[in-house]
Amino acid sequence: MPRWVPLLGGVLGSTTCGLLLYAFSVFIKPLRTEFGWTATQVGLAYAIVVLVFGLMTFPAGKLSDKYGPRPVVVIGGAILGIGFYMVSTLKGPEDLSKLYLYYGLIAGFGGGMVYLPPISTAPKWWPDRRSLATGLTVVGLGLGSFIMGPLATSMINNPAIGNGSALPVFKYVGIVMFVMAIVAGLCLSNPPAGYKPAGWNPPAPKAGAPKVGRDFTFGETVKSIQFWLLYAAYFCGSFAGLMVIGVMAAHGINEMNKEAAALAGVAVKELPADVTKAIAMQAAIATSALNATNAIVRVLIGAIADKTGTRICFLVTFILQVVAMLVLFPVGKSLFLLCIVAIIIGWNYGAMFTLFPATCLQYFGPTNQGVNYGLLFTSWGIAGFISNLLAGRMFDMFGTYSMSFIIAAIFVAIGVFCLVISKKPAIME
């Protein structure tokens, strides 16, 4: 198999997952309008899918290591597509539990099976460019959100398709996701034992470097302090990133409406409809800016990390993220400044999805990368579930997202500390 084929499988698989995860905000208003659900009720579906998706990567990694990536992704793709499609069968307000079942549980379950195996497989074909290969396999998460946002919006607003309803989007896009994920699985297989690209030889170890032996087993990995430091750092970075993704548009709308009302000398509720619609579009620009850098960085940071090392990239992105979270609230009233900070946050957040699997591979070896990174990634799902619930609660209490962003900055600062004290373990004999 040409070694670019697993990369193609990774792009297709992660794009499918991006369609599933990162554009759910466009469905919130249509679902609320059609079924009369509250924002909290609809938002819980997203919290569930993030949690299930993240937790499912661990068993998916174990299955991929045991049976190979292809059957895991093909079966997961079928489950993902079916779950997403089934949302289109909702009939009325009484079907809220079915939204949680079809989208949150079933589609999230399948998505977790699709996401992890390409990340552990593609770098095995590219030992000379492991970080870059990892970046390419996860670039689709940002790409999928970029595609789904305008695609779903146009389908919802098209009188011949949605006519204001989001259900046809779940029907037609679910079919497409079903096909994409299965094709992604068919592109995946592990390289032959002892594989190395033509003309490439592993670099000689540096003087004084730890002696290289066999890879860590899964049991040895989870007993190492380095793994749990990475786990804590991943949780902290994901907590901040997923929180912002969930509330960026709402934060911009809230603060820019307040600023416009103050300048006009009126209450927010007295602002003209054309003004509030224009502000909503401006807030969407900030969200698009975040999604764009979230996608682009996944490839670029891989090329950079292959030259500078993942440790330097980690520390720079996490420190920048602390600063960005602290200034996110005050810049909310300015579209230009909000977009700048959104770009920085998207860059730092997206970089994690290349740097963490690459570091896990570097620390513990490729043999058990599927199960090792699968467990590591569960931190993302737990962080996303908690952060989204917390952001809503903080807004209900204070009327702004200021406290949420401060809490997120504290978490990322803890992540910086974890990364500073974490060092590559000596591979055991």
N, C-alpha and C positions, 0 to 999 in steps of 0.2 A: 504494500500500500504506500503511495506517495505520502510523505510526511505532512504535506499541507492539508490532506483530507481530514485528519482529526481536528485541525484548526478550524476548518469549515464547519465541522460538527459542533465545535464549541461555540462559534459565532451564532449558528442557527439555534442551538439550545438556549444560550443565554438571552438571545433576542426574544425567544418565546417567553422566557421568565420575565423579561422586562415588560412585555405586553401584559403579563399577568399582574405585576406588582406596582409599577411606578406611575401609572396613569389613572389609578382608581379615583382620584379627586374629580375627574371629569364626569363620573357616574353619580356623584353624590346628589347634586341638585336634581337631575332628571328622576332618580329613584325616589327622592323625597317628594317631588311634585306628583309623580304617578301613583305612589302608594301611601303618601301621608306619613311616612316615617320621619323621625327626628334625625338630626345630624349625628347625634350620639349613636343611635341605633344603626344607621348605615355605616358609620365609621368603625363600629365594632367588627364588622365583616373584614375590614382591612387589617385591624389588629390581629384577628384570628388567622388570616392567611399568612401574615408575616411570621407569627409564632409557629404555625404548623410547618410552613416552608422551611424555616430555620431548623426546627427540631428534626425534620425528616432527612436532612442531609447526613446525619450520623449513620442511621441504618443504610441509607443509600450508598455511603462510602464503604461500609462493610460488605454489602452485596456486590459492589463494583470490584472490590479487591478479590472477592471469592469467585464470582462468576464472569467477570469482565464487564466493561462499561456498556456494551451494546444492549443486552437484554434489559438492563436496569433502565436505561434512557428510553427505549422503545415502549416498555410497559408504562413507565411514568408519563411519557408523552400522551399515550392513549387516555390515561386517567385524567391528566390535566385538561386535555381537549374536551372530554366528556363533561367534566365538572363545570368548566366555563360555559359550554353550550347549554347545560341544564338550567343556568340562571335565566335563560330566555323563556323558560316555561312557567315562570312565576305569574300568578293570576291576580292576587290581591294583597291587602295589608296583612292578612293572616299568614302569608307565606314568608314572613321575615325569617323564621327559623330555617326555611329552605335556602334563603340567601346565605346564611351562615354555613349550612351543610354543603351546598354546591360550590360556592366560591371559596369560603374560608377553609373548609375541611378537605373536600375532594380535590379541588383544583390546587390548593396549597400542598396537599400530600403528593400529587403528581409532579408539581413544580419542583419540590425538594429532590425528587428522584432524578429529574432532568438536569438540574443545575450542577451538582457536585461531580459526577463522573468525568465530564470533559476537562475540568480543572486539574484532576489528578492524572489524566491520560495524556493530554497534549504535550506537557513539558517533558514526558518520557521520550517523545519523538524529537525533542529539541533540547538536548542537554547542553548545547552550545549557546542557546538563547532562552533559558528557562523562564526568566522574568517576562520577556517579551511574549513568549508563547502563552504564559498565564494571562497576560494582559489582553491578548487577542481573544482568549476563550471567555472572558467576562465582559468584553466591550459591549456585547449585545444588551446587557441590562440597561445601560444608558441609551443605547440605540433604540431599544424597544419602547422606552418611554417617549422618546422623541417622535416615533412613528405613531404610537397609539393616541397620544394627545390630540393632534389635529385630525387623525383618521376617525376616531370615535366621535369627536365634536361634529365633524362634517356629516357623519352618518346619522347622528341624533337629530341634527337640524334639517336634514334632507326630507322633504315631505313624502318622497317616494320610498324612503327606507324607515327612518325612525319616527319622523314627524313629532319630535319632542320626547320620544321614548328611547331609553338605553337598551331595551331588551333585544332588538335586532342586532346590535353590536355584539352582544354575547353570542348570538346564534352564528353569525357569519364569521366573526373573528375566531370563535371557538373552533370552527372547522379548519380554518387556516392554521391555527396553533397546533391542532391535532396532527396535521400533515408535516408541519415544520419540525416538530419535536421528534417524530418518528424518523424522518430523514436524517436529523441530527444524530440519532442513535445508530443508524446504519453506517454513518461515517466513522464510527469509533471502534477501535480495537487496540489492544496493547501491543507494543513492538516486540519482536523476537528477543529471546534472552541474549544478553550481551550486545544489544544493538548500539551502534554509534554511527553518526552521519559520516559519509565518505569524506576522507581527508581531515577528519577532526579527531584529536586525541585529548583525553582529559588533562587539564593543566597539572603540572607537578605541584605537590604541596609546598607551601612556603616554609622557610626555616623557622623552627620553633612552633609550628602549628600543631594542634592536637593530632595524635596518631589516628589515622583513618582505619576503621574496621567495618564491621557489618552495620546495616541500618538498625535503628531502634525498632523493637517490636511495639505493638500498640500498648501492651502492658507497661513497658519501660517508658514509653512516651508519657503516659498519664501519671506516672510516678515522679516525673521530673518537674522541678519548680519552673523551668523555662516554659513549659507548655502552659502552665496556669497563669504565668505572667502575660503570655501572649493572649490567653483567653480573656483575662481582665482588661487588657488594652483594647482588644477587639470589641468587647462589650461597651467600653467607654466611648470609643469612636463611633460605633453604630448607634448608640443612644442619642448622641448629638445629631448625627447625620439624618437618621430616620425621623427624628422629631422635626427638624427643619423642613424636610421634604413634605411632611404632612401638614405643616402650618405656614409655609412661606407665603403662599398667595393670600391666605386669611390675614396674616400679619401685615402684609403690605396694604391690603384693602382697609384694614382697621386704622392703621396709622395715617395713611394718606387721606382717608375720609376725614379724620380728625383735623388734619392740617388744612384741608380745603375748607372745612366748616369754620375754623378759627379765622382764616383769611377773609372769608365772606361775612363773618360776624353772625352766623346762624348755627343752629343745632345740626348735628349730623343727619338726623332724620329729615331735616328741611332742605337738604341738598337736592338740586334738580336731578332727575333720573339720568339725563345725558352725562352729567358729571360723574355719578356713581358708576355708570357703565364704562366710562373712559378710564376711571381708576381701576376697575376690575381688569380691564385689558392690560393696563400698565403692570399690575401685580403679576399677571400671567407672563409678561415678558421676563420678569425676574425669575420666575419658575423655569422658563425655557432656558435662560442663561445657566442656571444651576444644572439642569439636565444635560446641556450641551457639554459643559466641562466635565461632568460626571462620566460621560461616554468617552470623550477624547483622551482624558488622562489615563485611562486604563491601559491604553497602548503606549502612550508616551512615557509613563512612569516605568514601564517594564524595560524600555530601551535605556532609560537613565539609570535604573537600578542595576542593570547588567554591567554598567561601567563604574558606578560609584558605590554600589553595595546597598542593600535594603535598609541597613541601620540608619544611615545618614538621611535617606529619603523619609523614613518613618519619623525621625525626630523633627525634621523641617516641617512636614505636613501637620503633625500633631500640634506643634507650637503655634503655627499659623492658625490652626483651627480654634485654639483657645482664644486668641485675639479676635478672630472673626465672630465667635459666639458672643463675646462681650460687647462688641459694637453693633451687632445685628439689630437690637432694639432701637437705639437712637437713630440709625440710618433709615428706619422704616418709612419715614415721612418723605424721603427723597428717592425718586425712581432711579436716578443715576447712581447714587451711593448704594442703594439696595441691590442693584444689579452687580456692582463691583463686588460687594460682600458675598452675594449669591454665587458668583463665579469662583471666588476663593473657596467657599464652603463646598461647592460641587467638586472642585479639583481635589481638595483634601479628602473628601468622603470617597470619591471614586478611586483614589489611589490605594485605599485600604484593600480593595478587592483584587489587586495585583500583588501588593506587598505582603499581605498575610499568608496566602497560599505559597508564595515564593519563599518566605521565611520559614514556614513550616517544613517545606521540602528541604531547605538548606539545613535546618536544625536536626531533623529526624530521618532524612533519607526518603527515597522514592518508593520503597517496597510497600509501606503501609500508608502512603499519602492519602488514599481515599478515606480510610477510617479516621486517620489522624486529623485531616482537615475537616472531615465531616463533623467530628465532635467539636472542633474549634469554631466552626460556623454556627453551631447552635447558639452561641453567645449573641449573634446578630438577631436571631428570631426573638430571643428573650428580651433583648434590649429594645427592639422595635415595639413589642407588645406593651412593655412598661412605659416607654417614653411617650407613646401616643395617648395612653390613658392619662398620664401625668400632665401632658400639655393641655388637654381638655379641662382637666380639673383645675389647673392653675389659672386658666382663662376664666373659668366660671367664678373663681374666688377673687381675682384681681382685675378682670376686664382687659388685660393685656397679656402678651406672652413674655414680658420682661423677666419674671421670675423663672420661667421655663428655660430661657436662654442662659441665665446665670447658673442654674443647676447643671445645664449641659456643659458649660465652660468648666465647671468644677470637675465633672466626670472626665472630660478630655485631659485636664491637668493631671488627674490621677493616672490616665493612660500614658502620659509623657513619663511619669515616674516609673511605671512598670517597664516601659521600653528602655529607659536609661539603665536600669539595673539588670536587664535581661541580656545574656550572652549565649553564644552558640555552645551547646554542650559537647563534650568529647564523645564521639561515637564509640559505643562499647565494643569490647572484643567478643 
